[in-house]
Amino acid sequence: MSDRERPISASSSPAPEDMHWGINYLREDLQDIRLDIREIRVEMQGRFAEMQKRMDSRFFWTLGFMATLIAINAAFMTALIKL
């Protein structure tokens, strides 16, 4: 008889006690994965907050330089018009 023709017997399925342990192991693994994901999420949020602070700082520096250059340009134009 080939494997396909052989009927499935009750002895080939695991005992309920074995399934209980398997389910517990899977539950523990899922909890570990959730904890890892939570840790990664907290780390990424910290990195994004740091990057946002850097970008804000660079934006304000750029804005300050632009305002200074516009003021210098206006002063030169006023000086040229008065000549």
C-alpha positions in Angstrom: 0.0 0.0 0.0 1.4 3.4 -0.9 1.4 6.4 1.5 -1.6 8.0 -0.3 -3.8 5.0 0.0 -2.9 4.3 3.7 -5.7 5.6 6.0 -4.8 8.2 8.7 -4.8 6.6 12.1 -5.5 8.2 15.4 -2.0 7.4 16.6 -0.4 9.6 14.0 -1.8 12.8 15.5 -0.1 14.2 18.5 -1.5 13.7 22.0 -3.4 16.6 23.5 -0.7 16.9 26.2 1.9 17.5 23.5 -0.2 20.0 21.8 -0.6 22.0 25.0 3.2 22.3 25.3 3.5 23.3 21.7 0.9 26.0 22.1 2.6 27.4 25.2 5.9 27.5 23.3 4.3 29.4 20.4 2.7 31.8 22.8 6.0 32.5 24.5 7.6 33.0 21.0 4.9 35.5 20.1 5.4 37.4 23.3 9.1 37.6 22.6 8.5 38.9 19.1 6.1 41.5 20.4 8.6 42.7 22.9 11.3 42.9 20.2 9.0 44.9 18.0 8.2 47.3 20.9 11.9 47.8 21.6 12.6 48.5 17.9 9.7 50.9 17.7 11.0 52.9 20.8 14.5 53.0 19.3 13.2 54.3 15.9 11.1 56.9 17.6 14.1 58.2 19.4 16.1 58.3 16.2 13.4 60.2 14.4 13.1 62.7 17.3 16.9 63.3 17.1 16.8 63.7 13.3 13.9 66.2 13.6 15.9 68.3 16.1 18.9 68.3 13.8 16.7 69.3 10.8 15.0 72.1 12.8 18.4 73.4 13.9 19.7 73.4 10.3 16.5 75.1 9.1 16.7 77.9 11.6 20.4 78.4 10.7 19.6 78.6 7.0 16.7 81.0 7.7 19.0 83.2 9.7 21.7 83.3 6.9 19.0 84.0 4.3 17.7 86.9 6.3 21.2 88.3 6.8 22.0 88.0 3.1 18.7 89.7 2.1 19.5 92.6 4.6 23.1 92.9 3.1 21.7 92.9 -0.4 19.1 95.6 0.5 21.9 97.7 2.0 24.0 97.4 -1.1 21.1 98.3 -3.4 20.2 101.3 -1.3 23.9 102.4 -1.4 24.0 102.0 -5.2 20.8 104.0 -5.7 22.1 106.9 -3.6 25.3 107.1 -5.6 
